[in-house]
């Protein structure tokens, strides 16, 4: 189970900083004797950009890992070009990682650090630090500038450039290959919800400054020739919030790793366990409402307890709610666990819960359903597209309604037959609609369309 597409700037870095940004010299796919790709076309050389790739605290890292693997399985050559925290990839035949270091200003255990004088390499580094010092978030802009420089040095080595939600000024103009951009959902949604949760003018000012990069992303998004998004809900938000013409936005659903996230009857069910994935300090994730619901559920079911896959905040609404309701022993936070540990944690739960106020897709919902664990989820954003109809593949409740959430959790904890029925139906829904193989096939179609459009534009003056 993984978090949503946005990631905390203070997320742990799974790999040390590196100066490794030299080009990888791999055999060019599509050359003489090369086997055609799965769709019968020539294999593509794909540059997949990821300005933040940690797979343990955000959907961007999960997206890059699984999509790159499935693109390679289709016969393409994928080079992931990423900054810290570097993506964890299933490297092998067809997938390589090129590290494009930043100053890694948000690494643990010293986030918001001031670099030493010897760490500065150029003006982009100075811009990165200056933006952080003034309360902004520099990574989308500075990564785009570094990526542009890197791609310019490797002109002709890629057939397509795929940007994973950087939306920085550096990616406008000629990159040497057509650009396809994934927008999981507009970060303007996060900004709106964070502002609504801000309690005073100081916090509101801080939120506005932090999300200053969204102005850049709006301008860049409107000039993109091809946008890929993960749900119909996200497409509507992109058209409305970012003013991208609807004809340029294409929906390709992502999914769960159904080989990894699968049922296992050998894993014992833990009575009363409810599992969720969330960052305690992100209002959009709705964790505070789940904590309030848990307090209500425990009045009738004292065994009910919550396991949160994510970082625990020492202060904030969630911490205060846990203390207010006396839930210190009933709410556990875990982070940094392996894939196998994560899957068994979900398999052993009686309920998986997605309490988010909004999601652009909701990988946690798809992954929980793939294990056969019954789901309680809100109707925020794209969650209904993934979770399905109330009473058929999940129990659905309005976002932000802790009373409705408590009623659904209590009902499901007390009805083993309903849990079994929803769990089985949920897995069937994911297998039919939401797999990474299907996502890769749809993405390749957009790559080929983008390449064809660029070819037509280049031939037009000659005609």
Secondary structure, DSSP 8 states (H G I E B T S, - for coil): ----S---TT---SS-------------TTSTT----TTSS---EEEEEES---TTS-HHHHHHHHHHHHHHHTT-EEEEEE-SS------BTTEEEEE-----TT-TTSTT----GGG--SHHHHHHHHHHHTT---HHHHHHHHHHHHHHTTTTS-SEEEEES---GGGSS--SSEEEEE-SS-HHHHHHHHHHH--SHHHHHHHHHHTTHHHHHHHHHHT-S-EEES-HHHHHHHHHHS---GGGEEE----B-TTTS---TTS---TTEEEEE--TT-GGG-HHHHHHHHHHHTTT-TT-EEEEES---SSSHHHHHHHHTT-TTTEEEE-S--HHHHHHHHHT-SEEEE--S--SS-HHHHHHHHTT--EEEE--TTHHHHH-SBTTTBEEE-TT-HHHHHHHHHHHHT-HHHHHHHHHHHHHHHHHH-BHHHHHHHHHHHHHHHHHHHHHHHHHHH-
